[in-house]
């Protein structure tokens, strides 16, 4: 991919890189939908066992190595099955969408999981 966006993995310690990978592997299967936004994507995450601190820690580590991302988290109420819905928005400037798709494994049909 030809992109002007580069992650700085040197910004993370070995332990932080390992933890970032653990969190990414934990969060990715919980994404039920991606929504395309004008400047990026929103990942809808549903879980009964997930806690906000996992997503917040992931966001903190992601910002260290990719400071050009704008990351926001919305937390919705629990549904009747006691699932909480989180919306992690990953946005940025310029032509960042292809980079986000590659980094987060978002399919070309971004509204599919």
PyMOL commands that place a pseudoatom at each C-alpha (Angstrom):
pseudoatom trace, name=CA, resn=UNK, resi=1, chain=A, elem=C, hetatm=0, pos=[0.000, 0.000, 0.000]
pseudoatom trace, name=CA, resn=UNK, resi=2, chain=A, elem=C, hetatm=0, pos=[1.399, 3.407, -0.928]
pseudoatom trace, name=CA, resn=UNK, resi=3, chain=A, elem=C, hetatm=0, pos=[0.580, 5.697, 1.980]
pseudoatom trace, name=CA, resn=UNK, resi=4, chain=A, elem=C, hetatm=0, pos=[1.952, 8.742, 3.747]
pseudoatom trace, name=CA, resn=UNK, resi=5, chain=A, elem=C, hetatm=0, pos=[0.857, 7.299, 7.089]
pseudoatom trace, name=CA, resn=UNK, resi=6, chain=A, elem=C, hetatm=0, pos=[3.373, 5.261, 9.066]
pseudoatom trace, name=CA, resn=UNK, resi=7, chain=A, elem=C, hetatm=0, pos=[3.029, 3.657, 12.465]
pseudoatom trace, name=CA, resn=UNK, resi=8, chain=A, elem=C, hetatm=0, pos=[5.983, 4.212, 14.789]
pseudoatom trace, name=CA, resn=UNK, resi=9, chain=A, elem=C, hetatm=0, pos=[6.318, 0.838, 16.518]
pseudoatom trace, name=CA, resn=UNK, resi=10, chain=A, elem=C, hetatm=0, pos=[9.448, 2.193, 18.193]
pseudoatom trace, name=CA, resn=UNK, resi=11, chain=A, elem=C, hetatm=0, pos=[7.165, 4.413, 20.277]
pseudoatom trace, name=CA, resn=UNK, resi=12, chain=A, elem=C, hetatm=0, pos=[6.063, 1.293, 22.187]
pseudoatom trace, name=CA, resn=UNK, resi=13, chain=A, elem=C, hetatm=0, pos=[8.131, -0.819, 24.535]
pseudoatom trace, name=CA, resn=UNK, resi=14, chain=A, elem=C, hetatm=0, pos=[8.260, -4.565, 23.909]
pseudoatom trace, name=CA, resn=UNK, resi=15, chain=A, elem=C, hetatm=0, pos=[5.724, -5.073, 26.692]
pseudoatom trace, name=CA, resn=UNK, resi=16, chain=A, elem=C, hetatm=0, pos=[3.426, -2.414, 25.245]
pseudoatom trace, name=CA, resn=UNK, resi=17, chain=A, elem=C, hetatm=0, pos=[3.600, -3.991, 21.757]
pseudoatom trace, name=CA, resn=UNK, resi=18, chain=A, elem=C, hetatm=0, pos=[2.721, -7.381, 23.262]
pseudoatom trace, name=CA, resn=UNK, resi=19, chain=A, elem=C, hetatm=0, pos=[-0.162, -5.912, 25.229]
pseudoatom trace, name=CA, resn=UNK, resi=20, chain=A, elem=C, hetatm=0, pos=[-1.408, -4.003, 22.167]
pseudoatom trace, name=CA, resn=UNK, resi=21, chain=A, elem=C, hetatm=0, pos=[-1.462, -7.277, 20.212]
pseudoatom trace, name=CA, resn=UNK, resi=22, chain=A, elem=C, hetatm=0, pos=[-3.306, -9.080, 23.020]
pseudoatom trace, name=CA, resn=UNK, resi=23, chain=A, elem=C, hetatm=0, pos=[-5.944, -6.349, 23.165]
pseudoatom trace, name=CA, resn=UNK, resi=24, chain=A, elem=C, hetatm=0, pos=[-6.352, -6.281, 19.374]
pseudoatom trace, name=CA, resn=UNK, resi=25, chain=A, elem=C, hetatm=0, pos=[-6.853, -10.073, 19.311]
pseudoatom trace, name=CA, resn=UNK, resi=26, chain=A, elem=C, hetatm=0, pos=[-9.391, -9.781, 22.137]
pseudoatom trace, name=CA, resn=UNK, resi=27, chain=A, elem=C, hetatm=0, pos=[-11.347, -6.899, 20.587]
pseudoatom trace, name=CA, resn=UNK, resi=28, chain=A, elem=C, hetatm=0, pos=[-11.442, -7.843, 16.886]
pseudoatom trace, name=CA, resn=UNK, resi=29, chain=A, elem=C, hetatm=0, pos=[-13.759, -10.873, 17.243]
pseudoatom trace, name=CA, resn=UNK, resi=30, chain=A, elem=C, hetatm=0, pos=[-16.198, -8.718, 19.215]
pseudoatom trace, name=CA, resn=UNK, resi=31, chain=A, elem=C, hetatm=0, pos=[-16.707, -6.247, 16.351]
pseudoatom trace, name=CA, resn=UNK, resi=32, chain=A, elem=C, hetatm=0, pos=[-20.177, -6.872, 14.968]
pseudoatom trace, name=CA, resn=UNK, resi=33, chain=A, elem=C, hetatm=0, pos=[-20.183, -4.128, 12.340]
pseudoatom trace, name=CA, resn=UNK, resi=34, chain=A, elem=C, hetatm=0, pos=[-18.028, -1.479, 10.691]
pseudoatom trace, name=CA, resn=UNK, resi=35, chain=A, elem=C, hetatm=0, pos=[-19.652, 1.744, 9.567]
pseudoatom trace, name=CA, resn=UNK, resi=36, chain=A, elem=C, hetatm=0, pos=[-17.958, 4.020, 7.082]
pseudoatom trace, name=CA, resn=UNK, resi=37, chain=A, elem=C, hetatm=0, pos=[-17.684, 7.632, 8.223]
pseudoatom trace, name=CA, resn=UNK, resi=38, chain=A, elem=C, hetatm=0, pos=[-16.682, 10.664, 6.191]
pseudoatom trace, name=CA, resn=UNK, resi=39, chain=A, elem=C, hetatm=0, pos=[-13.159, 10.609, 7.663]
pseudoatom trace, name=CA, resn=UNK, resi=40, chain=A, elem=C, hetatm=0, pos=[-12.749, 6.980, 8.740]
pseudoatom trace, name=CA, resn=UNK, resi=41, chain=A, elem=C, hetatm=0, pos=[-14.686, 4.118, 10.282]
pseudoatom trace, name=CA, resn=UNK, resi=42, chain=A, elem=C, hetatm=0, pos=[-16.686, 3.226, 13.368]
pseudoatom trace, name=CA, resn=UNK, resi=43, chain=A, elem=C, hetatm=0, pos=[-16.380, -0.254, 14.833]
pseudoatom trace, name=CA, resn=UNK, resi=44, chain=A, elem=C, hetatm=0, pos=[-19.468, -1.407, 16.741]
pseudoatom trace, name=CA, resn=UNK, resi=45, chain=A, elem=C, hetatm=0, pos=[-18.437, -3.768, 19.518]
pseudoatom trace, name=CA, resn=UNK, resi=46, chain=A, elem=C, hetatm=0, pos=[-20.852, -5.808, 21.627]
pseudoatom trace, name=CA, resn=UNK, resi=47, chain=A, elem=C, hetatm=0, pos=[-19.912, -7.797, 24.675]
pseudoatom trace, name=CA, resn=UNK, resi=48, chain=A, elem=C, hetatm=0, pos=[-21.045, -8.821, 28.121]
pseudoatom trace, name=CA, resn=UNK, resi=49, chain=A, elem=C, hetatm=0, pos=[-17.516, -9.536, 29.320]
pseudoatom trace, name=CA, resn=UNK, resi=50, chain=A, elem=C, hetatm=0, pos=[-15.639, -6.587, 27.813]
pseudoatom trace, name=CA, resn=UNK, resi=51, chain=A, elem=C, hetatm=0, pos=[-14.847, -3.614, 29.990]
pseudoatom trace, name=CA, resn=UNK, resi=52, chain=A, elem=C, hetatm=0, pos=[-14.217, -0.059, 28.890]
pseudoatom trace, name=CA, resn=UNK, resi=53, chain=A, elem=C, hetatm=0, pos=[-10.680, -0.199, 30.282]
pseudoatom trace, name=CA, resn=UNK, resi=54, chain=A, elem=C, hetatm=0, pos=[-9.686, -2.763, 27.600]
pseudoatom trace, name=CA, resn=UNK, resi=55, chain=A, elem=C, hetatm=0, pos=[-10.749, -0.437, 24.798]
pseudoatom trace, name=CA, resn=UNK, resi=56, chain=A, elem=C, hetatm=0, pos=[-9.277, 2.600, 26.534]
pseudoatom trace, name=CA, resn=UNK, resi=57, chain=A, elem=C, hetatm=0, pos=[-5.937, 0.829, 26.988]
pseudoatom trace, name=CA, resn=UNK, resi=58, chain=A, elem=C, hetatm=0, pos=[-5.980, -0.214, 23.318]
pseudoatom trace, name=CA, resn=UNK, resi=59, chain=A, elem=C, hetatm=0, pos=[-6.688, 3.400, 22.320]
pseudoatom trace, name=CA, resn=UNK, resi=60, chain=A, elem=C, hetatm=0, pos=[-3.830, 4.698, 24.476]
pseudoatom trace, name=CA, resn=UNK, resi=61, chain=A, elem=C, hetatm=0, pos=[-1.333, 2.288, 22.927]
pseudoatom trace, name=CA, resn=UNK, resi=62, chain=A, elem=C, hetatm=0, pos=[-2.670, 2.922, 19.414]
pseudoatom trace, name=CA, resn=UNK, resi=63, chain=A, elem=C, hetatm=0, pos=[-2.215, 6.677, 19.869]
pseudoatom trace, name=CA, resn=UNK, resi=64, chain=A, elem=C, hetatm=0, pos=[1.418, 6.181, 20.867]
pseudoatom trace, name=CA, resn=UNK, resi=65, chain=A, elem=C, hetatm=0, pos=[2.371, 4.415, 17.653]
pseudoatom trace, name=CA, resn=UNK, resi=66, chain=A, elem=C, hetatm=0, pos=[-0.164, 6.105, 15.333]
pseudoatom trace, name=CA, resn=UNK, resi=67, chain=A, elem=C, hetatm=0, pos=[-0.637, 9.679, 16.577]
pseudoatom trace, name=CA, resn=UNK, resi=68, chain=A, elem=C, hetatm=0, pos=[-2.350, 10.676, 13.312]
pseudoatom trace, name=CA, resn=UNK, resi=69, chain=A, elem=C, hetatm=0, pos=[-5.444, 8.644, 14.238]
pseudoatom trace, name=CA, resn=UNK, resi=70, chain=A, elem=C, hetatm=0, pos=[-8.288, 10.371, 16.007]
pseudoatom trace, name=CA, resn=UNK, resi=71, chain=A, elem=C, hetatm=0, pos=[-9.853, 7.761, 18.293]
pseudoatom trace, name=CA, resn=UNK, resi=72, chain=A, elem=C, hetatm=0, pos=[-13.110, 8.256, 20.167]
pseudoatom trace, name=CA, resn=UNK, resi=73, chain=A, elem=C, hetatm=0, pos=[-15.242, 5.869, 22.171]
pseudoatom trace, name=CA, resn=UNK, resi=74, chain=A, elem=C, hetatm=0, pos=[-18.988, 5.979, 22.643]
pseudoatom trace, name=CA, resn=UNK, resi=75, chain=A, elem=C, hetatm=0, pos=[-20.650, 3.705, 25.169]
pseudoatom trace, name=CA, resn=UNK, resi=76, chain=A, elem=C, hetatm=0, pos=[-24.301, 2.827, 24.746]
pseudoatom trace, name=CA, resn=UNK, resi=77, chain=A, elem=C, hetatm=0, pos=[-26.671, 1.321, 27.298]
pseudoatom trace, name=CA, resn=UNK, resi=78, chain=A, elem=C, hetatm=0, pos=[-26.960, -2.381, 27.896]
pseudoatom trace, name=CA, resn=UNK, resi=79, chain=A, elem=C, hetatm=0, pos=[-29.669, -4.197, 25.979]
pseudoatom trace, name=CA, resn=UNK, resi=80, chain=A, elem=C, hetatm=0, pos=[-32.137, -6.754, 27.314]
pseudoatom trace, name=CA, resn=UNK, resi=81, chain=A, elem=C, hetatm=0, pos=[-29.421, -9.457, 27.086]
pseudoatom trace, name=CA, resn=UNK, resi=82, chain=A, elem=C, hetatm=0, pos=[-27.116, -7.370, 29.287]
pseudoatom trace, name=CA, resn=UNK, resi=83, chain=A, elem=C, hetatm=0, pos=[-24.803, -6.680, 26.369]
pseudoatom trace, name=CA, resn=UNK, resi=84, chain=A, elem=C, hetatm=0, pos=[-23.173, -3.297, 26.247]
pseudoatom trace, name=CA, resn=UNK, resi=85, chain=A, elem=C, hetatm=0, pos=[-22.502, -1.667, 22.882]
pseudoatom trace, name=CA, resn=UNK, resi=86, chain=A, elem=C, hetatm=0, pos=[-19.312, 0.306, 22.303]
pseudoatom trace, name=CA, resn=UNK, resi=87, chain=A, elem=C, hetatm=0, pos=[-18.565, 2.369, 19.214]
pseudoatom trace, name=CA, resn=UNK, resi=88, chain=A, elem=C, hetatm=0, pos=[-14.863, 2.942, 18.559]
pseudoatom trace, name=CA, resn=UNK, resi=89, chain=A, elem=C, hetatm=0, pos=[-14.397, 5.656, 15.941]
pseudoatom trace, name=CA, resn=UNK, resi=90, chain=A, elem=C, hetatm=0, pos=[-11.097, 5.626, 14.052]
pseudoatom trace, name=CA, resn=UNK, resi=91, chain=A, elem=C, hetatm=0, pos=[-10.707, 8.730, 11.938]
pseudoatom trace, name=CA, resn=UNK, resi=92, chain=A, elem=C, hetatm=0, pos=[-8.073, 11.057, 10.566]
pseudoatom trace, name=CA, resn=UNK, resi=93, chain=A, elem=C, hetatm=0, pos=[-7.193, 13.584, 7.911]
pseudoatom trace, name=CA, resn=UNK, resi=94, chain=A, elem=C, hetatm=0, pos=[-6.593, 13.217, 4.227]
pseudoatom trace, name=CA, resn=UNK, resi=95, chain=A, elem=C, hetatm=0, pos=[-6.712, 9.881, 2.448]
pseudoatom trace, name=CA, resn=UNK, resi=96, chain=A, elem=C, hetatm=0, pos=[-6.561, 7.827, 5.625]
pseudoatom trace, name=CA, resn=UNK, resi=97, chain=A, elem=C, hetatm=0, pos=[-9.418, 5.386, 4.941]
pseudoatom trace, name=CA, resn=UNK, resi=98, chain=A, elem=C, hetatm=0, pos=[-7.350, 2.816, 2.980]
pseudoatom trace, name=CA, resn=UNK, resi=99, chain=A, elem=C, hetatm=0, pos=[-4.735, 2.885, 5.730]
pseudoatom trace, name=CA, resn=UNK, resi=100, chain=A, elem=C, hetatm=0, pos=[-7.373, 2.348, 8.431]
pseudoatom trace, name=CA, resn=UNK, resi=101, chain=A, elem=C, hetatm=0, pos=[-8.882, -0.547, 6.450]
pseudoatom trace, name=CA, resn=UNK, resi=102, chain=A, elem=C, hetatm=0, pos=[-5.473, -2.199, 6.214]
pseudoatom trace, name=CA, resn=UNK, resi=103, chain=A, elem=C, hetatm=0, pos=[-4.482, -1.615, 9.827]
pseudoatom trace, name=CA, resn=UNK, resi=104, chain=A, elem=C, hetatm=0, pos=[-7.760, -2.804, 11.319]
pseudoatom trace, name=CA, resn=UNK, resi=105, chain=A, elem=C, hetatm=0, pos=[-8.645, -5.507, 8.793]
pseudoatom trace, name=CA, resn=UNK, resi=106, chain=A, elem=C, hetatm=0, pos=[-11.790, -3.787, 7.591]
pseudoatom trace, name=CA, resn=UNK, resi=107, chain=A, elem=C, hetatm=0, pos=[-13.133, -5.467, 4.456]
pseudoatom trace, name=CA, resn=UNK, resi=108, chain=A, elem=C, hetatm=0, pos=[-13.711, -3.451, 1.291]
pseudoatom trace, name=CA, resn=UNK, resi=109, chain=A, elem=C, hetatm=0, pos=[-17.410, -3.918, 2.022]
pseudoatom trace, name=CA, resn=UNK, resi=110, chain=A, elem=C, hetatm=0, pos=[-16.893, -1.946, 5.262]
pseudoatom trace, name=CA, resn=UNK, resi=111, chain=A, elem=C, hetatm=0, pos=[-20.332, -2.694, 6.640]
pseudoatom trace, name=CA, resn=UNK, resi=112, chain=A, elem=C, hetatm=0, pos=[-19.563, -6.418, 6.852]
pseudoatom trace, name=CA, resn=UNK, resi=113, chain=A, elem=C, hetatm=0, pos=[-17.696, -8.143, 9.654]
for i in range(1, 113): cmd.bond("trace and resi %d" % i, "trace and resi %d" % (i + 1))
show_as sticks, trace
zoom trace
